[in-house]
Amino acid sequence: MSRTRPPARPARSVPRTGPVRPDLAAVRARIDTIDRQIQELIQERARFAHQVGMAKGPLKSAVDYYRPEREAQVLRMVIERNAGPLSAEEMVRLFREIMSSCLAQQEPLKIAFLGPEGTFSEQAVMKHFGQAARRLPLSGIEEVFQEVEAGHADFGVVPIENSGEGAVHSTLDMFFSSPLRVCGEIELRVHQYLLSRGGSLSAIERVYSHPQSLAQCKGWLRTHLPKAERVAVASNAEAARRARNADDAAAIAGAAAGAVYGLKVVDGPIEDRADNTTRFVVIGREPFAPSGRDKTSLLVAAGDRPGTLFKLLEPLARRGVNMTKIESRPSRQGKWQNAFFIDVEGHVDDPALRQVIADLGPFAAQVKILGSYPVALS
């Protein structure tokens, strides 16, 4: 006897689960409230910054209010307490602009740099001093030193070395005679672009750029423009200015220079090294107090005798002072006489470093403290 199966029940639909969409109007209202709170707090900070200026008494100019060691400490605290989602780099940039605007209540800092407008030096100025600083573009590194020495600029920003191409000798050589001090450093990630008026690679017969930038892109040029003439000029912005006048010319420069001079990006980034970074130094007239994480630059000259380099470096090892860089240059005191530019960790007020300098005294012909300054923030 066959049994009849009961009809199958229809499957019950299971409601799908997933993230609940937030109410857009409510989210925007909350953002508006937060924006008002942020604005009120920034204004409150500006009022307290003004009180700091009043507490210091009547000072001569904006440079008298500026304290890079205090600024470095504030920004390090920003990094330490950062929990995302914004990166530490973004948070530092935002706080830098807040501090720059607060300082400018007294008077904007005047910063000289290797111009014209659109150079990597100008980008370094904005990264370190913020948009509120007054930027003074100059045609050469020597002029930057001169304007700061004369008091026409509060500080100067000059390139000193590139991660791939090494030292900028024109900057180093200025320290032999200049009384200025190094009071800051800036590390700038550098992206190079090929820029032209027409935007066509095949039309390019000449490439203008600063010698450092030409060197940073020599592999790319050898592969893509082997027959093009390479013309060295005073700055990348000057290269962009020249390239805008001819269809068969191009410049190697930053994207900012292309925007300033109305050039199209032909290709880029074209630098040979993925980690291409230029280090700049801030030059000023006065020393500054320790920030807690500092670097000191020294200029040491010694005669051409056996064991010279060992005798210069031995006190560093004996006193436990770490050297981060050494560069030799002709000392201008005689043929084949060299001087050494040495960067070490620590501030000149640190006991160990003070002892190192004292140890070098009897042996070295010259020991010049170029400056102590906060280590660059990444």
N, C-alpha and C positions, 0 to 999 in steps of 0.2 A: 504494500500500500504506500503510495508516494505521498510525501508531505509537501505542502505548499509553503514556501518561505514567505515570511511577512515582507512587505515592501520596505526597502531601505529608507532610513530617515535622511532627509537632506542635511548636509554638513552645516554646522553652525558657523557663521562668520565670526572670526576673532578680530576684534578691533586692533589696528596697528598702533604700536607704541613708538614714540620718538620724542625728540626734543620739542618742547613747547615753544612756539614762536613768541618772542617778547612783544609787548604792545609798543609799536613804534612811537606813538605820541608820548607815552610815558617815559620811554628811554630818552627821547629828545628833551623832554621837560627836565629830566634828571641831569642831562648834560648841561643845559642852560643854568641850572642851579650851581653845578660844580664850577662852571665858567665864571659865574659871579663871585664865588668864593675865592677862586684862584686870583681873579683881578683884585679883589679887596686885599688879599694877602700880599700880592706883589706891591701894591701901593703902601701897605703897612711896612714892608721891608724897605721900600724907598725912603719912607720917613725916618726909619731907624738909621739907615745909611747916612742920611743927612745929619742926624744927631751925632754920628761918629765923626763927621767932618767938623761939627761945631765943637766937639770935645777936644779935637786936636788943636783948636785955636785958629787964628788967622794965618793961613799958609799962602804961599806965593802963587801956586798954580796947581793944575790937576795932578801933575807928577808927584807932588808932595802928599797927596791922598792915596796914591796907588801903592799897594803892598802885595807883591807877587807871592810872598811866602804865605800870607793869609788866604789869598785866593786859591793857592794850591791845596791848602788844608781843607777849605770848604768843598772843593771839587772832589777830593779824595773821599770825604764823607758822603757825598752824593753817590759815588760809585759803590761804597761799602753797603749802603742801605738800599741800593736798587734791587728790587725783586721782580722787575718786568711788569708788563710785557714789553715796554720800551727798553732798548738796549742801553747799556751804560754810556756808550758813545753819544747816543741821542740825548740822554739826560744831561750829560756834561755840556753839550752844545746849548741846550735850553737854559741851564743855569748860568753859563758863560754870558749869554745875551742879557739875562736879568741883571747880573753884576755889572756888565758894561753900561747898561742904561742907568743903573743907580749911580755909578761913579760919574757919569756924564752930567748929573745934576749940578756938580760943582763946575766942571768945565771938561769938554771932551779931551781925551788924550790925543796928542798929535804924534803919529807914527810914520816915520820915513821908511821907504822900502824901494827895492829895485823895480822901477816901472818900465814902461808905462802901465796904464790900467789893463788888467787882464792877465798879469803874470802869476806864476805860482807863488811868488813872494807876497803878492796881495792876498792870495788865498790863505797863506800862513798868517798874515796879519789878522784877517777876519776870524780865523780859527782861534787865535790866542787872545785877541783883544775885543772881539765882538764887533757888531755892526755900528755901535755908537761911537767908536773911535774915529777920529779924523785921519784919513789916509793921505800921505804926501808922496806921490810917485816921483822918483828921481832917475836920472839916466845912467848912473853907475854906482857900484859898491862904495867907491871912495867918497862920492857925494853924500851917501847915506851917513857915513862916519862923520863927515864934515858938518852936516846939518845938526846932528845930535851934539857934537862937540860945541858948536856955536850956540846951542840952546834954542834953535829954531824948531827942533823936534824934541819931544820928550824921550822917545825911544826910537831905535831903528831895528829893522828885521832884515837879515842878510842870510843867504844860503851858505852853509859851511861844509856839507858833505852829502854825497849820494850813496845809497846802499850798494850800487853796482859800479859806479865810476869813481868813487873815492872823494878826496878832499877838493874843496873849491879854494885854490891857492890864492886867488886875489883877495879873499876874505882873510885867510890866515895871515898873509903878509901885512895887512893893515895893523895888526896887533903889535908889530915890532915898534911902531912909533905912536900909536894912538893911546891916549890916556883912558879911553872908554873901557867899561867893564861888561863882561857877559853876565846878564841877570835873568836869563830865561832861555829855554830851548823849545822847539816845536818840531814834531815829526809829522810830515805831510805825505800821505800816500799819493803818488803822482801817476796820473794816466795821461799818456801822450796820444794826440790825434793828428792825422794828416788832414789839413784843411785847405780848401781852395775856393776860388770864386765860382768856378764852373762846376765843381764836384766830380770831374772825370779824371780817373787815374791815368788814362792813356795820353792825355794832353800835357802832362806835367814834365817839364824839362829842367826846372830848378826847384830846390827845396831850401827854404830859409829856416833857421832855428838857432837857438843858443848852442854853443859848443857842447855843453853837458847833455842837452836833449838829443843832439845829433848822435852823440856817443851811446846814449841809452837806447837808440833805435837803429843802430848800425846794421844789425842782423836783418831786420825787416827791410831796410833800405836796400841792402845787398840782394835780397830775394825779389823784391817787387819793383824797385826803381834803380836797377844797377847802372844805368847810363845817365841818370839825372845828376846835375851839378848840385853839390851841397855847399851852401853859403852860410857861414857863421855870422851871426849878428849879436848885438848886445843883450837882447832879451827875446823871449818867445812872443811877447806882445808886439815887439818891433817886427818880428818875422811875420806875424799876422797882418800887420799894417802894410808891409811891403807886398805880401801875396795878394792883397785885395785889388792891386792895380794891374794885374796881368792874368790872362787865362792860362798861360803856360807855367805859372808859378804856384807853389804851395808852401805851406808853413807847417812845421811840427810844433804844436802848442797844446795847451789845455782847452777843454771845451768852452771855458769862460772867455778866452781870447777870441774864439770863433764867433761867439755871440756878440761880443763887443764890436768886432770889425766886420760883421756880416758875411762870414765865410761858411761854406757847407762842409760837413764832415764827409771826407772821401773814404776813410777807413779808421778804425781804432776801437779800442786802445791798441797801439802798435809798439809799446815798449817791449824790449827783449826779455826782461825779467818780470815775473808775475808779482814779485814783492817790491817793486820799484818804489823807493821811499827817499825823500830828501829831508835832511835835518837842517833846520834854520836856528840861528841864535838871535836872541834879543839883546841889543846893546844899549847901555845907558850910562849915566854919569856917576851913579852912587851904588855902593854895595847894599845888600839886603840881608836881613836876619835869616837864620835857619828855618826851614819849613818842616823838618822831620824826615824828609827823604830827598837828599840833595846830591848834586854833582859839582865838582870843582875843576876848572880848567887852568892849567899852568903853562907857562912858557919858560923853558929851561935851556940855557946855553952853556956849553962846556967846550973845552979845547979838544983838538984832535990828538988824543992820547990813548994808549992801550987800556982797555977796560972801561972806557968812558961810559958806554951804555949800561954796563953792569953796575957801575958805581951810582948811576942815576936811579936805577930801578931797585937796587938792593934795599934802600931804606923803606920803600913801599912794602916789600915782602916782610921785612923785619917788624914793621909796625902794624901789619895786618890791614893795610889799605889797598883795596882792589882797584886796579887800573882798567879802564874800559876802552881806552884808545891811546895810541901814540902815533905821531906823524912828524917826520923830519923835514926841515926846510933850510935853505941857505940862510945863514944868520946875518949876512951883510956886514960882518965884522972882519972879514978876510977871506981869501980864496980857500975853498973847500972847508970852510968852517960852518958847522951845522948847528941848528937849534931844534929843540924838540917841543912839540905841542902835546901835552899829556892831559887826558881827562881821567879823573879818579872819582870814586864814590865818596860822599861825605861833604861836609861844609868846612870852610877854612877855620871856623871857630872850634871844630872838633879837636880834642886834645891830641889824638893820634896823628891827624893831618898837620897840626901845628908842629909836632915833633919831626915829621917827615921834612917839612920845609926847613926847619932848623938844621937837620942832618945834611941837607943838600948845600947849605950855605958855604961851608969851608971848601967844597969841591967845585961847585958850579960857578961859572963866570957871571951868570945872571939867573935869578929866579924871580919871575914876574907872575903874580897872582892875577889871572885874567878875570876871575869872578867865580862866585859860588851861587847856585841857582837851583830851583826845584826841578827834579827829573820830569821830563815831558810825560804828559798823560797820553795814553794810546788813543 
